[in-house]
Structure formats: structure tokens, C-alpha cells
Amino acid sequence: MLSLRTKYILFIALIHTPPLVLSYLAFKDKPLIFIASEVIILFSLYLAYRLYKGLVQPLRLIMTGVDAIRDRDFNVKFQEVGQLEMDKLIGMYNQMIDQLRAERLSQAEQHYFLDKLIQTAPSGILVLDFEEQISSCNPKAVQLLKIPAKGLLKKKLSDLDTPLAQAINELPKDKAKTVSINGLETYKCQKAHFIDRGFPHYFITIEELTDEKLEIEKQAYGKVIRMMAHEVNNSIGPINSILDSLRFYEHQLKEGDRQDYQEALEVAITRNQKLNLFMRNFADVVRLPIPQKSEVNLNQLLTDTKTLMQSYTGGKAIELKLDLPERPVVRSLDQQQMEQVLINLVKNAIEAIETTGEVRLHLNTNPLSIEILDNGMGVPEAISSQLFSPFYSTKTNGQGIGLTLTREILRNHGFTFSLSTRPDGWTAFQIEL
């Protein structure tokens, strides 16, 4: 296809060729007419040239500007040339370039601010592309999903083998949902969208509610426990006093009735003592002191726990094993409280084994963690979400205090933990130190 410049030159040549031929034919007979025609033709060519500059040059200017815009170069501007139409075109182009450059700068600043906001957001944010793959994620999302950023990008949520990722994958579009993982970790997740190039572009926000929920729970059951303890203690004291006083009336009874009388009093006093101990156990969860940390040898801590719990097998054929590193590992923690945690966990592991089994106390160094493992009955899927609920217990006479106290101690230390039954049948309570 011929360019506009070529067409214009051909048009000028077509117009001026016949006059040139005619003037050449008149050269011998009428030289004056030839000279006059040549002058007119030259003047016409001059006008054609000026017209060419006036029409084609703006087009060249436009093409130069289009090339600059295509190359995203918004610094190219033109100077006025003293021609009315050309100067108007140059003025409009320069104004447009200034506006585009300002908008581009504003867009870049907004994009930078938005990116900074996403990266520092306290909530996890995942942005999905048109194929539902993760195109970007912020550090909080990496932390919550416990998967490195490289392992998230270009992956679908269905490809991620974590409970939280699977729960997020089942989120309905443009809906929010509260998700609970293992009955301990709680998240508020939302899947929303924005329009990008005419198509919906989805993103997911993950807000951690674990600490907030646990604090609300603690305040609620703490208030109930304090009220119960107050009422029980107010009753137990006077009742015990009355029961002690009744012992002075034994000699007034017949010889055959005294033994039954004494046994009844002992049963009542013992029951009151157990009720008092029952309430103290609950109150310990509320009155749990702030950890008094010191440097503790974890190897020795686990060894002492094994020695202490070795005799607590209840006649079962259970073997307690230690798996410790060769060099001592030292960590800053409250030794007394952590001893209580380990005793509770080993006790639960032993009780999970019916007759024969094994309990392992494992200390990992990379990353630093303690694992209490058993090959007992495992954690049924139906109750896994309720295990860390306050005072929930699967035992007939259980109070649900052990795991509640364990949870509070570990939270106060800032340690993360998890409880799950692995595919190989071993149940592991892991404490990340």
C-alpha cells in the first residue's frame, strides 16, 4: 500500500507533467510563452512543496508522537514552528503528553502505595490470576499458610497440602467465612473480586482471629470459674466445720451405730476435699502466672519427665523412649510450667494406648521443637476440632483441664503447637520453640 507521501508526489508529477511537455513543444515557435509557462510551473511546484510541508509534516509529527507513546516515552515534546495549524497540533499534543505523564506518575505512586499497603498488611492477602493461580502474596499470607512464597506462586489453592489452604479453596465467591483449624487456629477468610480488562479478578484475605477468640474464651470461662469458686468455697468451709463438730457427738450414739456414723462423716469430708481440689484445678487455669523464664537444659527436662512418668503406665506394656541430640540444647522458658506441660502430654499419650505401645519424647534442633508421639488410638476426625475447646474431654471422668492448661502455658510462652495423627498411625503433639 502506497504511503500518503508517495501518493502526493505522484499527484504533483501527474499535474505538472502535461504543462512541461506542452511548454517544451512551444519552445521553438513561441519562446516567450515557454519562458512564462516555465515560471508558472516553477511557482506551482514551489506552492506544492509548501503545501506538502503544511500537510505531510503534521502527519510525520503525529507518527513520531505515536511512536513515543507506543514506547511509553512521555518526555517527547515538540516546539512551535510559527504555523497556525501546526502550532495548534503541537500545543494539543504537548498538553496530552503532560496529562499522560502526570497520570502515569500518579498511577505509579498509587501502585507503589497499594503494594506497600499489601506487603505490610496485618492480614494475609492472595491475588489470583484468571486461571485461579496465585499471582502474588504478602508476607502475612506466607506466615499463615506456612509455605514459602516460591511454593505459593503459580499454584492453585487445591494444589497446596495444608488444612488452611484447603479450607480457603472451598470459600464461596464474594463471601466471608470463619474457618477453624484443629479446633485451635481460627481465621476469617473472604474471597472478593475486582474487574480487570473486563473480567473478574479474585483476591483472598485471611485474618487471624486465634488470639482474639482465645482471649474472649478465657475472659468468659474465667468469670464463670471465679463465680463458681466463690460459691463453692463459701459452702465448703462452713460444711467442713459442721462435719468436724459432728464428730464430738459420736460417744452419744450406740456402739453399733458409731462406725456407720464415722464412715458417713469421712465420706462427706472426703467428698468436700475432692470438690475443693476440683475447683482449685479450674482456678489454676485462670490464675496461671506469667512465665518466669530462665535458661533450661531441654535434654535434662525431657529426661526428668521420662523418669517421672515411667511408673505411670498403669500396668500397661508401654515403653517410653527418648530421642535427644548429643549436645545439650538450652532454651529460655519457665521450667516449672513446661514440666507441667510435658507431664500432661505424656500422660495423655499413655492413656491413648489401650494395652501395648510406645511413647517417644523427641527433641528436634532444626527447627527447634519438642514432639510427644504415641502409637495409640489416634485422634478421631470427629473430635479433632474440639480438642482445644475449654474443658472439653473424651474421658469418662475427665475435666478437660490438661489441654486447656497446656494451651495457656504455651501461648504465654509464645510457642506454637499442633496435635494431629499422621498417616503412619503415630499421634504427635509438636511444640515449636
Secondary structure, DSSP 8 states (H G I E B T S, - for coil): ---HHHHHHHHHHHHHHHHHHHHHHTTTT-HHHHHHHHHHHHHHHHHHHHHHHHHHHHHHHHHHHHHHHHTT-TT------S-HHHHHHHHHHHHHHHHHHHHHHHHHHHHHHHHHHHHH-SSEEEEE-TTSBEEEE-HHHHHHHTS-HHHHTT-BGGG--SHHHHHHHT--TTEEEEEEETTTEEEEEEEEEEEETTEEEEEEEEEE-HHHHHHHHHHHHHHHHHHHHHHHHHHHHHHHHHHHHHGGGGGGS-HHHHHHHHHHHHHHHHHHHHHHHHHHHHHHHHS------EEEEHHHHHHHHHHHHTT-STT-EEEEEEE--SS--EEEE-HHHHHHHHHHHHHHHHHT-SSEEEEEEEEEETTEEEEEEE-SS---TTTTTTTTSTT---STT--SHHHHHHHHHHHHHT-EEEEEE-TTS-EEEEEE-
